[in-house]
Structure formats: structure tokens, C-alpha cells
């Protein structure tokens, strides 16, 4: 039985590292090296019994070839909005996303 292999166009990057605040596509090895040696925290806030955390993921969490890569994540741990989650593409968006989560916990949405 003959097996046929289909050669497809190169996949979009899945691994990213930070250069300053700019995500840059990289190899899996470069990604792994940076993830172990650099702070990935964009912002951290403790408020009303909740911990709001925004970090650079370094992996595209869109899991799709459509739309921009989702590289940053904000989560709320504890409190009324426990397990709230949002993702975005850029550092600036991540800062705004963090403030949105802070307002949510404060009850100012």
C-alpha cells in the first residue's frame, strides 16, 4: 500500500518570544529558553479577595490559522469572577485587558 503525503504551506508561527514588549516569532527551542529565564508578567493586582494576573503566554492560543495570534492572557483567581479569562495579541492590549478585569472585580464594568 502506497502512502501519499500532502505538502502544505508553512504553518503560521506558534511560538513567540518577547523583545522588550514586542512578541517575535521564534523556534520552539528559543521559546523554551526564554520562558525559563524571563519575567512574563504584564500586571498583577490583588483586590477584594481576587488575584488578577496578566501574562505573556509565548504560545499562540488562538489554535487557528485565522485572525491574529493570542499571546497574552488575563485571568482572575478567587472572588466572584473566579476563572474569568481573556486573551489578546499585544502588550498594550494586555495592559488594557488587565484594567478591564480590575474594573470587573471592582464592580465598575
N, CA and C atoms as a LAMMPS dump frame, in Angstrom:
ITEM: TIMESTEP
0
ITEM: NUMBER OF ATOMS
327
ITEM: BOX BOUNDS ff ff ff
-5.0000000000000000e+02 5.0000000000000000e+02
-5.0000000000000000e+02 5.0000000000000000e+02
-5.0000000000000000e+02 5.0000000000000000e+02
ITEM: ATOMS id mol type element x y z
1 1 1 N 0.839 -1.183 0
2 1 2 C 0 0 0
3 1 3 C 0.881 1.242 0
4 2 1 N 0.6 2.138 -0.908
5 2 2 C 1.375 3.37 -1.015
6 2 3 C 0.752 4.45 -0.141
7 3 1 N 1.613 5.145 0.619
8 3 2 C 1.139 6.264 1.425
9 3 3 C 1.456 7.552 0.68
10 4 1 N 0.479 8.439 0.63
11 4 2 C 0.687 9.735 -0.015
12 4 3 C 0.78 10.807 1.049
13 5 1 N 1.732 11.679 0.906
14 5 2 C 1.909 12.786 1.834
15 5 3 C 1.606 14.077 1.104
16 6 1 N 0.827 14.903 1.724
17 6 2 C 0.488 16.196 1.14
18 6 3 C 1.399 17.244 1.756
19 7 1 N 2.065 17.986 0.92
20 7 2 C 2.908 19.076 1.409
21 7 3 C 2.06 20.342 1.414
22 8 1 N 1.95 20.929 2.59
23 8 2 C 1.119 22.124 2.741
24 8 3 C 2.006 23.343 2.957
25 9 1 N 1.459 24.546 2.744
26 9 2 C 2.241 25.749 3.021
27 9 3 C 2.677 25.764 4.492
28 10 1 N 3.747 26.447 4.738
29 10 2 C 4.253 26.524 6.113
30 10 3 C 3.167 27.047 7.045
31 11 1 N 3.071 26.424 8.208
32 11 2 C 2.104 26.876 9.205
33 11 3 C 2.548 28.215 9.767
34 12 1 N 1.578 28.954 10.255
35 12 2 C 1.927 30.213 10.894
36 12 3 C 2.662 29.918 12.198
37 13 1 N 3.466 30.861 12.659
38 13 2 C 4.238 30.614 13.885
39 13 3 C 3.334 30.317 15.075
40 14 1 N 3.769 29.43 15.94
41 14 2 C 3.044 29.102 17.171
42 14 3 C 3.816 29.555 18.404
43 15 1 N 5.133 29.707 18.271
44 15 2 C 5.99 30.082 19.399
45 15 3 C 6.486 31.522 19.218
46 16 1 N 6.488 32.263 20.319
47 16 2 C 6.924 33.664 20.301
48 16 3 C 7.782 33.942 21.522
49 17 1 N 8.711 34.872 21.366
50 17 2 C 9.481 35.381 22.494
51 17 3 C 9.293 36.895 22.524
52 18 1 N 9.622 37.493 23.647
53 18 2 C 9.491 38.942 23.761
54 18 3 C 10.822 39.627 23.478
55 19 1 N 10.771 40.677 22.667
56 19 2 C 11.89 41.609 22.519
57 19 3 C 11.371 42.92 23.063
58 20 1 N 11.733 43.221 24.313
59 20 2 C 11.093 44.328 25.01
60 20 3 C 9.658 43.92 25.277
61 21 1 N 8.725 44.67 24.708
62 21 2 C 7.304 44.322 24.843
63 21 3 C 6.718 43.805 23.535
64 22 1 N 7.566 43.522 22.566
65 22 2 C 7.115 43.098 21.234
66 22 3 C 7.249 41.583 21.084
67 23 1 N 6.137 40.874 20.815
68 23 2 C 6.231 39.43 20.54
69 23 3 C 6.842 39.187 19.157
70 24 1 N 7.814 38.288 19.105
71 24 2 C 8.518 37.977 17.867
72 24 3 C 8.47 36.462 17.661
73 25 1 N 8.067 35.997 16.465
74 25 2 C 8.062 34.555 16.213
75 25 3 C 9.459 33.959 16.424
76 26 1 N 9.5 32.737 16.935
77 26 2 C 10.788 32.088 17.175
78 26 3 C 10.621 30.571 17.122
79 27 1 N 11.74 29.894 17.212
80 27 2 C 11.706 28.418 17.233
81 27 3 C 11.234 27.936 18.603
82 28 1 N 10.857 26.681 18.678
83 28 2 C 10.434 26.106 19.948
84 28 3 C 11.576 26.15 20.962
85 29 1 N 12.806 25.949 20.517
86 29 2 C 13.961 25.965 21.425
87 29 3 C 14.192 27.375 21.983
88 30 1 N 14.092 28.403 21.133
89 30 2 C 14.237 29.791 21.608
90 30 3 C 13.119 30.126 22.594
91 31 1 N 11.901 29.679 22.281
92 31 2 C 10.762 29.915 23.168
93 31 3 C 11.015 29.291 24.539
94 32 1 N 11.456 28.035 24.547
95 32 2 C 11.691 27.331 25.81
96 32 3 C 12.783 28.021 26.623
97 33 1 N 13.829 28.481 25.955
98 33 2 C 14.922 29.159 26.657
99 33 3 C 14.429 30.455 27.3
100 34 1 N 13.605 31.215 26.6
101 34 2 C 13.132 32.465 27.172
102 34 3 C 12.117 32.232 28.28
103 35 1 N 11.252 31.252 28.134
104 35 2 C 10.216 31.025 29.127
105 35 3 C 10.806 30.695 30.495
106 36 1 N 11.991 30.119 30.51
107 36 2 C 12.588 29.749 31.793
108 36 3 C 13.442 30.867 32.385
109 37 1 N 13.708 31.919 31.62
110 37 2 C 14.637 32.911 32.13
111 37 3 C 14.163 34.35 32.163
112 38 1 N 12.913 34.598 31.835
113 38 2 C 12.454 35.981 31.734
114 38 3 C 11.1 36.142 32.411
115 39 1 N 10.864 37.295 33.002
116 39 2 C 9.55 37.548 33.59
117 39 3 C 8.538 37.736 32.47
118 40 1 N 7.432 37.038 32.557
119 40 2 C 6.382 37.129 31.543
120 40 3 C 5.184 37.915 32.058
121 41 1 N 5.309 38.483 33.264
122 41 2 C 4.191 39.176 33.887
123 41 3 C 4.008 40.565 33.298
124 42 1 N 2.794 40.838 32.834
125 42 2 C 2.429 42.173 32.36
126 42 3 C 1.916 42.989 33.546
127 43 1 N 1.025 42.394 34.335
128 43 2 C 0.471 43.078 35.512
129 43 3 C -0.096 42.046 36.474
130 44 1 N -0.109 42.406 37.75
131 44 2 C -0.648 41.555 38.808
132 44 3 C -1.339 42.478 39.81
133 45 1 N -2.596 42.176 40.132
134 45 2 C -3.346 43.003 41.074
135 45 3 C -4.102 42.096 42.038
136 46 1 N -4.016 42.409 43.338
137 46 2 C -4.815 41.702 44.347
138 46 3 C -5.865 42.68 44.834
139 47 1 N -7.132 42.227 44.804
140 47 2 C -8.237 43.128 45.082
141 47 3 C -9.467 42.325 45.49
142 48 1 N -10.101 42.691 46.578
143 48 2 C -11.359 42.075 47.015
144 48 3 C -11.309 40.542 47.028
145 49 1 N -10.218 39.991 47.523
146 49 2 C -10.103 38.533 47.611
147 49 3 C -9.813 37.846 46.288
148 50 1 N -9.476 38.614 45.267
149 50 2 C -9.167 38.045 43.952
150 50 3 C -7.74 38.412 43.547
151 51 1 N -7.121 37.542 42.779
152 51 2 C -5.819 37.802 42.198
153 51 3 C -6.017 37.919 40.691
154 52 1 N -5.714 39.095 40.141
155 52 2 C -5.858 39.338 38.699
156 52 3 C -4.458 39.277 38.105
157 53 1 N -4.27 38.385 37.158
158 53 2 C -2.953 38.123 36.596
159 53 3 C -2.996 38.244 35.076
160 54 1 N -2.066 39.024 34.533
161 54 2 C -1.931 39.143 33.078
162 54 3 C -0.497 38.794 32.713
163 55 1 N -0.351 37.799 31.816
164 55 2 C 0.973 37.291 31.459
165 55 3 C 1.105 37.099 29.951
166 56 1 N 2.359 37.084 29.509
167 56 2 C 2.705 36.708 28.142
168 56 3 C 2.785 35.196 28.1
169 57 1 N 2.023 34.566 27.213
170 57 2 C 1.983 33.107 27.117
171 57 3 C 3.13 32.556 26.27
172 58 1 N 3.465 33.257 25.203
173 58 2 C 4.523 32.795 24.321
174 58 3 C 4.079 31.76 23.306
175 59 1 N 2.893 31.226 23.479
176 59 2 C 2.306 30.278 22.525
177 59 3 C 1.026 30.879 21.978
178 60 1 N 0.791 30.709 20.713
179 60 2 C -0.436 31.216 20.109
180 60 3 C -1.608 30.366 20.58
181 61 1 N -2.447 30.958 21.42
182 61 2 C -3.602 30.246 21.962
183 61 3 C -4.877 30.452 21.139
184 62 1 N -4.739 30.945 19.909
185 62 2 C -5.917 31.024 19.04
186 62 3 C -6.213 29.641 18.464
187 63 1 N -5.176 28.8 18.39
188 63 2 C -5.308 27.444 17.863
189 63 3 C -6.03 27.436 16.52
190 64 1 N -5.699 28.434 15.702
191 64 2 C -6.335 28.59 14.405
192 64 3 C -5.379 29.327 13.481
193 65 1 N -5.585 29.169 12.194
194 65 2 C -4.804 29.944 11.238
195 65 3 C -5.529 31.224 10.85
196 66 1 N -6.676 31.465 11.454
197 66 2 C -7.475 32.657 11.184
198 66 3 C -7.266 33.672 12.307
199 67 1 N -7.241 34.948 11.959
200 67 2 C -7.136 36 12.957
201 67 3 C -5.745 36.12 13.544
202 68 1 N -5.567 37.107 14.403
203 68 2 C -4.246 37.34 14.99
204 68 3 C -3.918 36.292 16.056
205 69 1 N -2.621 36.12 16.347
206 69 2 C -2.252 35.179 17.411
207 69 3 C -2.689 35.727 18.776
208 70 1 N -3.101 34.855 19.657
209 70 2 C -3.482 35.245 21.018
210 70 3 C -2.334 34.847 21.935
211 71 1 N -1.574 35.846 22.391
212 71 2 C -0.302 35.611 23.064
213 71 3 C -0.269 36.05 24.519
214 72 1 N -1.259 36.807 24.949
215 72 2 C -1.328 37.304 26.325
216 72 3 C -2.643 36.85 26.942
217 73 1 N -2.62 36.625 28.249
218 73 2 C -3.826 36.142 28.924
219 73 3 C -4.002 36.845 30.262
220 74 1 N -5.243 37.253 30.531
221 74 2 C -5.629 37.767 31.842
222 74 3 C -6.579 36.763 32.457
223 75 1 N -6.316 36.432 33.735
224 75 2 C -7.212 35.548 34.477
225 75 3 C -7.459 36.133 35.852
226 76 1 N -8.64 35.843 36.379
227 76 2 C -8.99 36.202 37.745
228 76 3 C -9.089 34.907 38.534
229 77 1 N -8.36 34.874 39.659
230 77 2 C -8.378 33.714 40.55
231 77 3 C -8.993 34.151 41.868
232 78 1 N -10.077 33.498 42.248
233 78 2 C -10.741 33.814 43.501
234 78 3 C -11.803 34.879 43.324
235 79 1 N -12.623 35.02 44.346
236 79 2 C -13.664 36.045 44.32
237 79 3 C -14.827 35.68 43.415
238 80 1 N -15.689 36.646 43.223
239 80 2 C -16.929 36.464 42.457
240 80 3 C -16.679 36.065 40.997
241 81 1 N -15.577 36.515 40.422
242 81 2 C -15.298 36.277 38.992
243 81 3 C -14.198 35.23 38.789
244 82 1 N -14.059 34.317 39.752
245 82 2 C -13.039 33.273 39.686
246 82 3 C -13.09 32.553 38.334
247 83 1 N -11.923 32.384 37.736
248 83 2 C -11.72 31.701 36.46
249 83 3 C -12.082 32.551 35.228
250 84 1 N -12.407 33.833 35.423
251 84 2 C -12.582 34.741 34.279
252 84 3 C -11.294 34.695 33.47
253 85 1 N -11.429 34.738 32.152
254 85 2 C -10.26 34.658 31.281
255 85 3 C -10.493 35.472 30.022
256 86 1 N -9.436 36.137 29.567
257 86 2 C -9.485 36.864 28.298
258 86 3 C -8.088 36.798 27.686
259 87 1 N -8.015 36.845 26.374
260 87 2 C -6.721 36.77 25.672
261 87 3 C -6.64 37.834 24.595
262 88 1 N -5.393 38.226 24.274
263 88 2 C -5.184 39.249 23.246
264 88 3 C -3.82 39.058 22.579
265 89 1 N -3.475 39.989 21.706
266 89 2 C -2.3 39.855 20.841
267 89 3 C -1.086 40.659 21.276
268 90 1 N -1.275 41.894 21.747
269 90 2 C -0.138 42.779 22.019
270 90 3 C -0.006 43.131 23.5
271 91 1 N 1.16 43.622 23.879
272 91 2 C 1.407 44.057 25.261
273 91 3 C 0.448 45.186 25.638
274 92 1 N 0.281 46.164 24.753
275 92 2 C -0.625 47.287 25.044
276 92 3 C -2.052 46.801 25.257
277 93 1 N -2.508 45.882 24.408
278 93 2 C -3.842 45.302 24.598
279 93 3 C -3.924 44.565 25.93
280 94 1 N -2.832 43.889 26.308
281 94 2 C -2.803 43.138 27.564
282 94 3 C -2.94 44.076 28.765
283 95 1 N -2.284 45.234 28.706
284 95 2 C -2.419 46.206 29.794
285 95 3 C -3.869 46.684 29.908
286 96 1 N -4.489 46.972 28.769
287 96 2 C -5.898 47.408 28.768
288 96 3 C -6.811 46.281 29.238
289 97 1 N -6.522 45.067 28.825
290 97 2 C -7.314 43.907 29.223
291 97 3 C -7.224 43.7 30.736
292 98 1 N -6.039 43.921 31.302
293 98 2 C -5.867 43.802 32.755
294 98 3 C -6.733 44.831 33.476
295 99 1 N -6.709 46.066 33
296 99 2 C -7.512 47.121 33.631
297 99 3 C -9.005 46.819 33.531
298 100 1 N -9.421 46.22 32.427
299 100 2 C -10.821 45.807 32.273
300 100 3 C -11.196 44.781 33.348
301 101 1 N -10.3 43.834 33.615
302 101 2 C -10.555 42.814 34.641
303 101 3 C -10.568 43.443 36.037
304 102 1 N -9.688 44.411 36.276
305 102 2 C -9.678 45.12 37.564
306 102 3 C -11.012 45.826 37.773
307 103 1 N -11.511 46.499 36.74
308 103 2 C -12.808 47.177 36.832
309 103 3 C -13.938 46.173 37.087
310 104 1 N -13.847 45.016 36.464
311 104 2 C -14.854 43.97 36.681
312 104 3 C -14.899 43.564 38.152
313 105 1 N -13.736 43.35 38.76
314 105 2 C -13.682 42.959 40.167
315 105 3 C -14.169 44.101 41.061
316 106 1 N -13.85 45.329 40.687
317 106 2 C -14.311 46.482 41.465
318 106 3 C -15.807 46.714 41.296
319 107 1 N -16.404 46.084 40.292
320 107 2 C -17.83 46.269 40.039
321 107 3 C -18.125 47.491 39.209
322 108 1 N -17.143 47.909 38.405
323 108 2 C -17.283 49.14 37.584
324 108 3 C -17.254 48.819 36.096
325 109 1 N -18.017 47.838 35.67
326 109 2 C -17.997 47.462 34.248
327 109 3 C -19.006 48.24 33.446
